[in-house]
Amino acid sequence: MRKNLIAIDMDGTLLNEQQQISAENVQAIKRRAEQDVIYICSGRDHFDISKTLAENGLELPIASLNGSLILSG
């Protein structure tokens, strides 16, 4: 089975003006994560990214600090 790699930036892309992930995006990510590999990529620290993901019930691999730290969840 072939899987795609989807990399999603946080600031200005995934997060809205309130610095939150919309319910629609959470559901879309959960659906795609069943079939593909989704990485959350950001210049932020992995603790901050992990907190935001956990608040939304998401457990995904992370590329933080502009790619200098990769956590494959």
C-alpha positions, 0 to 999 in steps of 0.5 A, spaced: 500 500 500 502 506 497 502 512 503 503 519 501 507 524 506 503 530 508 507 536 511 503 541 514 506 548 517 502 551 523 503 558 523 499 562 518 497 555 515 494 550 520 492 555 525 487 560 525 487 567 527 486 565 534 492 560 534 487 554 534 486 548 529 479 549 526 474 543 528 474 541 520 481 541 520 482 536 526 477 532 522 480 532 516 487 530 519 484 525 522 481 522 516 487 523 512 492 520 518 488 513 517 491 513 510 497 517 509 503 520 514 502 527 516 507 531 519 506 537 523 512 542 521 514 548 524 519 553 527 516 552 534 519 548 539 516 541 539 513 542 546 509 547 544 507 543 538 505 537 542 501 541 546 497 544 541 496 537 538 494 534 544 489 539 545 485 537 539 486 530 540 491 529 535 498 525 535 502 526 529 509 526 527 513 533 528 518 536 525 520 542 530 525 548 530 525 549 523 527 541 521 532 541 526 528 536 531 524 530 528 520 526 532 516 520 529 511 520 534 
